[in-house]
């Protein structure tokens, strides 16, 4: 017989349902939370079996031992910090639900680690990228519209795949986007993205498809919404032709949009609102990218940089 699930397992499942159905987190994010909680539940069952049946008795030492166990397994500070963030959110949820009296992870300090600066495309690479898809096939026309939309707006993958035709205003040049936490925002797009979207919708109508306001904006097979994995694969396919990076993904385009806007003098708060960041600190990382570019140019070109002398 399969082993009965513990109370801690049940509460973890409730938390994941809450994230999926109320906070509207993406499937990939839910998957990461689930993996972290499974690791914690498994460790706790071995560390002190009674805790998995009495989650209210989980304390700071138990969580610290878990973090120590992760380090012994060779996990880096970044991965440990992510798992701690998961536990902080999980126990905060349990506290609010009155399943436990207090959050035992609340005051545990997050491990320090150097923040990795995001990779991005150069402007000429991004401009070449959006021109790559074929314009004589429905798939190519769709792919060009996807790339133009990503580069015009900087929206997330889950936001793009969740768009409907009714979310597009061709007169106002805006998209109504549903982001993290089910929060809606309007993002603007330029004439090239508008042209690509219009051509794609016309191509769908031209093959006899009934395109209504509630229809998915981007379709995969048939008239079903395009799968996030399909978008990832198509974007990576084109990116390989213009760039080399660790992660060729839609998120690389998001980083590129932010970097290019700030390079051209855009206001930091405006970029924050465009990207749908909850806090300004998430957007400020792109100012560090710009500073690193300036330092590199200085070292290469300035007579007194110490590197340009012969």
C-alpha positions, 0 to 999 in steps of 0.5 A: 500500500502507498504510504499515507501523506503527512499533514505537511504534505497536505498543507504543501498541496494546499499552498500550491493550489493557492499559488496556481488558482488564486495567485495565478502563478505560471506552471513553471513557477509552480513546478519549482515551488513543488520541487522545493517543498518536496525536498523540505518534506523529505528532509523533515521526515528523516530529520524528525518524523513527528514534524511532518505530522505536526507542522506547527512544531517546525522551528528555526533549527529545523529549517537551518538544518535543512539549509545546512543539508542543502549546502552539504549536497553541494548546492550553491548560495543562489539555489539555497536562497531560492529554497529558503524563499519558498519556505518563507512564502509557504510558512507565511501562507500557513500563518495567515491560514492559522495552520501554525502560530508563527512563521519559523523562517521569517527571520532567517537571513538569505545567503548572500551571492553575487547577482548575475547580470542578465544577458541581452541581445544587442540592438542590431541582433534584435532587429535581425532576429525579428526579420528571420521568420518566413513571410509566406507561411502561416507559421512564419507569419505567426513567429514574426508576430510573436518575436515583434510582440516580445521585443515591442513589449517585454512581456513574459512568456506566460503573459504572451500565451495567455493573450486573446484577440480582444486584448489587442487594441490596434487603434490605441496600440496597446495590449491588455496583459494579465501578469503575476498575481492576476494583475492586469496592465496595459502595455504599448507596442509600435507600428512594426509589432502592430503590422505583424499582428495584423498580418497574422490575424489576416492570414488566419482569417484567410484560411477560413478561421473564425477569429473572435475577441475571445480567440487566442491571439497566438495559436499552435495546432488548429485553433488552440492556444499556443503552448509555452514550450512551443514558443520557447522552442521557436524563439530559441530556433531563431535566436541561435542564428543571431546570438550566443548566450547561456539561455536562448529564451523569450526572457532574453528578449525581455532583458533586451527590451529593458536594456535598450530602453534604458540605453536610449534614456527611458525613465526607470519607473516607466520601464518598471511599469512596462515590465510589470515589476512589483518593485523597482529593485527588479528593474534597477538590475538593468542600470547595472548592465548599462554601467558594466557596458560603460566600464567595458567601453572605458577600459577599451578606449580611454587613454588612461584606462590602463588597458588601452596603452601599447 
